[in-house]
Amino acid sequence: MRNDYNHRWKRYILILIALCGIGSFLYGLIVLARGGWETRLLEESLVITLFLLVMFPKAVKLPSGTYWRPSIGLILYVALLFPYHYSILITFVGMVISLWKKGERWRDIWLTFGHLSLGILAARATTVQWHPPFGDSFPDALFWIIPSLAVHFLVNRFISAFIVSYRKHQHMGKQIMLIRQDLNWGYLSTYLVTICMVLLSQAYGVASAIIPVLLLYAIYSSVHYFKKASDLEQIYLTDGLTGVENRASWEYFKAGFPSIGEPGTVVFVDLDQFKGINDTWGHEIGDKILCETAQCLKEITAVHHRVFRFGGDEFLLYIPHEKNQVKEVRHMIQNKIQQQNQAWAERRLDVSMSSGIGFVSTKEEKLDELFSSIDQAMYNEKFEKKEQGKTAE
């Protein structure tokens, strides 16, 4: 019920953001119609609009689910140097034509434009407040350019996080924490190029923007290339069924442990009677059991830890922690596994997890030796279960 309520009020806020976009557009038209235009600004606006038409479709999806667009550099450029109504109309024309050609729905277009217009408003308001005391000369101009960009970044990322949290039905606080994953050299380079664009324009006019625009395109191409490479690497290191890391990722982790490893608990988990599940219930149920096992291991602790599907019905778990937490972590692992085993028993599924648990105290320890130890402990637990079953019979 609470989640439905939160989702509902988020929808109302998104409607308000879209209405802000519509209102900003109408404001820009009214001011322009009343004579708020100059021939020079119209000519420069046409140039920037053409740049936007080329750049706006370019986008890279970030880890948080939001998008980075190199065109944000151009949007910031007009927000800092053009009157607000010009900034709005330039952005609107460049954005709408690009999104309309892609087949975007109008409600999504207005939401995107509302998002952009609020960012422009924040940057423009900061510029109006800070520009007069410092002027246009370098380096004094940095004292109004950088605060304007910083305010825009905060507003832009917050609204992006809000939109994604609504679409993914995710808690807003958690989505905001994901923003730090979006920070990369592509993002920083965009803001640095924007600073250069503003300073060059002050000295040489809007025609000088052509070089920064080419730089923005080069940055986009580089980020796009490395994002594709990163996605391919992620596919290579991820188990396709369960979504956890795979055997290849474990080998990478093991190879890098001597240099970056931390003290922690390593757990080897194996499913008992799993072949019988596949034979009796079919592979669809077997796959579901594997996914439930992976989910169980992922939920053991809120602390960042890693889960690997070692192969077949075998999993590995690594939880970094201090030595004085060994008993606590072991107890937490055993409780979670026992809960899952009980849940399967209640569904009359003859399957359970057996585990071997060990602690690695320093990165100098060899994981292969620890693995042999916990592997043996896991098989001992399996053997005890079999003996208990025979006794019960």
C-alpha positions in Angstrom: 0.0 0.0 0.0 2.8 2.4 0.9 4.7 1.6 -2.3 1.5 2.4 -4.3 1.2 5.7 -2.5 4.8 6.7 -3.2 4.5 5.7 -6.8 1.3 7.8 -7.1 2.8 11.0 -5.7 5.9 10.5 -7.9 3.6 10.4 -10.9 2.0 13.7 -9.9 5.5 15.3 -9.6 6.4 14.0 -13.1 3.2 15.7 -14.4 4.3 18.9 -12.8 7.8 18.6 -14.4 6.1 18.1 -17.8 3.9 21.1 -17.1 7.0 23.2 -16.3 8.3 22.3 -19.8 5.0 23.4 -21.4 5.0 26.6 -19.4 8.6 27.4 -20.2 7.9 26.9 -23.9 4.9 29.2 -23.8 6.9 31.8 -21.9 9.6 31.7 -24.5 7.1 32.2 -27.3 5.3 35.1 -25.5 8.5 37.0 -24.7 9.8 36.5 -28.3 6.4 37.6 -29.8 6.5 40.8 -27.6 9.8 41.8 -29.2 12.3 40.1 -27.0 14.6 39.3 -29.9 17.6 40.6 -31.7 18.9 39.8 -35.2 22.3 38.8 -33.9 20.9 36.5 -31.3 18.5 34.9 -33.8 21.4 34.2 -36.2 23.5 32.7 -33.4 20.4 30.7 -32.2 20.0 29.2 -35.6 23.7 28.0 -35.6 23.4 26.4 -32.1 20.0 24.8 -33.0 21.7 23.1 -36.0 24.4 21.8 -33.7 21.7 20.5 -31.3 19.9 18.7 -34.1 23.0 16.8 -34.9 24.1 16.1 -31.3 20.9 15.5 -29.3 20.2 12.0 -30.6 23.6 10.9 -29.3 23.3 9.3 -25.9 25.0 6.8 -23.7 23.1 4.9 -20.9 24.7 5.2 -17.6 24.9 2.6 -14.7 22.1 4.3 -12.8 19.7 3.9 -15.7 19.9 7.6 -16.7 21.5 8.9 -20.0 24.5 11.1 -20.7 24.2 13.3 -23.8 27.0 15.3 -25.2 24.4 17.9 -26.3 24.2 18.9 -22.6 27.3 21.0 -23.3 25.5 23.0 -26.0 22.4 23.3 -23.7 24.6 24.7 -20.9 26.3 27.0 -23.4 23.0 28.7 -24.3 21.8 28.7 -20.7 24.9 30.6 -19.6 25.1 33.1 -22.5 21.6 33.5 -24.0 18.5 35.0 -22.4 16.3 32.4 -20.8 13.6 32.5 -23.5 16.2 32.0 -26.2 17.7 29.1 -24.2 14.3 27.4 -23.9 13.3 27.8 -27.5 16.7 26.7 -28.9 16.7 23.6 -26.7 13.0 22.9 -27.5 13.5 23.0 -31.3 16.7 20.9 -31.2 15.3 18.4 -28.8 11.7 18.0 -30.2 12.8 17.4 -33.8 15.3 14.8 -32.7 12.9 12.9 -30.4 10.0 13.2 -32.8 12.0 11.6 -35.5 12.8 8.7 -33.2 9.1 8.2 -32.6 9.0 9.3 -29.0 5.5 10.0 -27.4 4.6 13.6 -26.8 4.1 13.0 -23.1 7.7 11.7 -22.8 8.9 14.6 -25.0 7.3 17.1 -22.6 8.7 15.3 -19.6 12.2 15.4 -21.1 11.8 19.1 -22.0 10.5 19.9 -18.5 13.6 18.2 -17.1 15.9 20.2 -19.3 14.1 23.5 -18.7 14.4 23.2 -15.0 18.1 22.6 -15.4 18.4 25.6 -17.7 16.5 27.7 -15.2 18.8 26.7 -12.4 22.0 27.4 -14.5 20.6 30.7 -15.8 19.5 32.0 -12.4 22.9 31.3 -11.0 24.6 33.0 -14.0 22.4 36.1 -13.6 23.3 36.3 -9.9 27.0 35.7 -10.2 28.0 37.0 -13.6 27.9 40.8 -12.9 30.4 40.9 -10.1 33.1 38.9 -11.9 32.6 39.8 -15.6 33.9 37.9 -18.7 37.6 38.0 -18.3 39.6 34.9 -17.6 40.1 33.7 -14.8 37.5 35.8 -13.1 34.8 34.4 -15.3 35.3 31.0 -13.8 33.8 32.2 -10.5 30.4 32.4 -12.2 30.7 29.7 -14.8 31.7 26.9 -12.4 28.9 27.6 -9.8 26.4 27.7 -12.7 27.5 24.3 -14.0 27.6 22.8 -10.5 24.0 24.0 -9.8 22.9 22.6 -13.1 24.5 19.3 -12.4 22.8 18.9 -9.1 19.4 19.8 -10.4 19.8 17.7 -13.6 21.0 14.6 -11.7 18.3 14.9 -9.0 15.5 15.1 -11.6 17.0 12.2 -13.6 17.2 10.1 -10.4 13.6 10.9 -9.7 12.4 9.9 -13.1 14.3 6.6 -13.1 13.2 5.8 -9.6 9.6 6.1 -10.8 10.1 4.0 -13.9 11.9 1.3 -12.0 9.7 1.4 -8.9 12.9 2.0 -6.9 13.4 4.0 -3.7 14.5 7.5 -4.4 17.3 7.5 -1.8 18.8 4.3 -3.4 18.6 5.9 -6.9 20.4 9.0 -5.7 23.2 6.9 -4.3 23.6 5.4 -7.8 24.5 8.9 -9.2 28.1 8.4 -8.1 28.3 5.5 -10.6 27.5 7.9 -13.4 30.5 10.1 -12.7 33.1 9.5 -15.4 35.7 11.4 -17.5 33.1 11.8 -20.2 30.9 13.8 -17.9 33.8 15.9 -16.6 35.0 16.5 -20.1 31.6 17.8 -21.1 31.7 20.5 -18.4 35.3 21.4 -19.2 34.4 21.8 -22.9 31.4 23.9 -21.9 33.7 26.2 -20.0 36.0 26.5 -23.1 33.0 27.1 -25.3 31.8 30.0 -23.1 35.2 31.6 -22.9 35.9 31.3 -26.6 32.5 32.7 -27.5 33.0 35.7 -25.3 36.2 36.5 -27.2 35.5 35.3 -30.8 31.7 34.9 -31.1 29.4 31.9 -31.7 31.4 30.6 -34.7 34.2 29.6 -32.3 31.8 26.9 -30.9 32.5 24.7 -33.9 35.7 23.4 -32.3 34.2 22.6 -28.9 31.2 20.9 -30.6 33.7 18.6 -32.5 35.3 17.9 -29.2 32.0 17.0 -27.7 31.3 14.6 -30.5 34.8 13.0 -30.0 34.1 12.6 -26.3 30.8 11.0 -27.1 32.4 8.6 -29.6 35.0 7.6 -27.0 32.5 7.1 -24.2 30.2 5.1 -26.5 33.0 2.9 -27.6 34.3 2.1 -24.0 30.7 1.6 -22.8 30.2 -1.0 -25.5 33.5 -2.7 -24.4 32.4 -2.5 -20.8 29.0 -4.1 -21.6 30.7 -6.9 -23.5 33.1 -7.5 -20.6 30.1 -7.6 -18.2 28.3 -10.2 -20.4 31.5 -12.2 -20.5 31.8 -12.1 -16.7 28.1 -12.7 -15.8 26.2 -15.9 -15.6 23.4 -15.7 -18.1 20.8 -17.5 -16.0 21.2 -16.2 -12.5 22.7 -12.8 -13.2 25.6 -13.3 -10.7 29.2 -13.4 -11.6 30.5 -16.5 -13.4 33.5 -18.9 -13.2 35.6 -16.5 -15.4 34.9 -13.6 -13.0 36.0 -15.8 -10.1 39.3 -16.6 -11.8 39.9 -12.8 -12.4 39.0 -12.1 -8.7 41.3 -14.9 -7.5 44.2 -13.6 -9.7 43.8 -10.1 -8.4 43.3 -11.0 -4.8 47.1 -10.8 -3.8 47.1 -7.1 -4.7 43.6 -5.8 -3.9 42.1 -8.5 -1.6 40.6 -7.7 1.9 40.0 -10.0 4.9 36.7 -11.8 4.6 34.7 -14.9 4.5 34.6 -17.3 1.5 31.7 -19.7 1.2 31.4 -22.7 -1.1 27.8 -23.7 -1.7 26.5 -26.8 -3.5 22.9 -28.0 -4.0 21.9 -31.4 -2.6 19.7 -33.7 -4.8 19.7 -31.1 -7.6 19.8 -33.7 -10.3 16.7 -35.3 -8.8 14.9 -31.9 -9.1 15.7 -31.7 -12.8 14.7 -35.4 -13.4 11.4 -35.1 -11.4 10.2 -31.5 -12.0 12.0 -30.6 -15.2 14.7 -28.1 -16.1 12.4 -25.1 -15.8 12.0 -25.7 -12.0 15.7 -26.6 -11.8 16.6 -23.2 -13.3 14.2 -21.5 -10.9 16.0 -23.2 -8.0 19.4 -22.0 -9.2 18.0 -18.4 -9.5 16.6 -18.6 -5.9 19.9 -19.9 -4.7 21.7 -16.9 -6.3 19.1 -14.5 -4.9 19.5 -16.0 -1.4 23.3 -15.5 -1.5 22.9 -12.0 -2.8 20.6 -11.1 0.1 22.8 -12.5 2.9 24.1 -9.0 3.9 23.7 -5.4 2.9 27.5 -5.0 2.8 29.0 -5.1 -0.7 29.8 -8.7 -1.4 30.3 -10.9 -4.4 28.4 -14.0 -5.6 29.8 -16.3 -8.2 28.2 -19.3 -10.0 31.2 -21.6 -10.0 29.6 -24.2 -12.3 26.4 -26.2 -12.5 24.8 -26.1 -9.0 27.9 -24.8 -7.3 28.3 -21.2 -6.0 30.9 -19.1 -4.3 30.4 -16.2 -2.0 32.9 -13.6 -0.7 32.0 -11.2 2.1 34.8 -8.7 3.1 34.8 -7.9 6.9 37.1 -7.7 9.9 38.4 -10.7 11.7 36.4 -9.9 14.9 33.2 -10.4 12.8 33.9 -14.0 11.8 31.3 -15.6 14.1 28.7 -13.0 13.4 29.0 -13.4 9.6 29.1 -17.2 9.8 25.9 -17.2 11.9 24.3 -14.8 9.4 25.2 -17.0 6.4 24.0 -20.2 8.1 20.7 -18.6 9.1 20.0 -17.4 5.6 20.8 -20.7 4.0 18.6 -22.5 6.6 15.7 -20.2 5.8 16.0 -21.0 2.1 16.3 -24.7 2.8 13.1 -24.5 4.9 11.3 -22.6 2.2 12.1 -25.3 -0.3 11.0 -28.0 2.1 7.6 -26.3 2.6 7.1 -26.4 -1.1 7.9 -30.2 -1.0 11.1 -29.7 -3.1 13.7 -32.3 -2.1 16.7 -29.9 -2.5 18.9 -28.0 0.0 22.1 -26.1 0.2 25.3 -27.5 1.8 28.1 -25.1 2.5 31.7 -24.9 3.5 32.8 -21.7 5.2 36.3 -20.3 5.7 38.0 -17.0 6.5 40.9 -15.4 4.6 42.7 -13.0 7.0 45.2 -11.3 4.6 45.6 -10.9 0.9 48.8 -12.9 1.1 46.8 -16.1 1.7 46.3 -18.3 -1.3 42.6 -18.7 -2.2 43.2 -22.0 -3.8 44.3 -23.5 -0.5 41.3 -22.0 1.3 39.0 -23.3 -1.5 40.3 -26.8 -1.0 39.5 -26.5 2.7 35.9 -25.2 2.3 35.3 -27.6 -0.5 36.1 -30.5 1.9 33.9 -28.9 4.7 31.0 -28.7 2.3 31.3 -32.3 1.3 31.5 -33.3 5.0 28.2 -31.5 5.5 26.7 -33.3 2.6 27.9 -36.6 4.1 26.4 -35.8 7.5 23.0 -35.0 5.8 23.0 -38.4 4.1 23.8 -40.2 7.3 21.1 -38.4 9.1 18.7 -39.4 6.3 19.6 -43.0 6.6 19.1 -42.9 10.4 15.7 -41.3 10.0 14.7 -44.1 7.6 
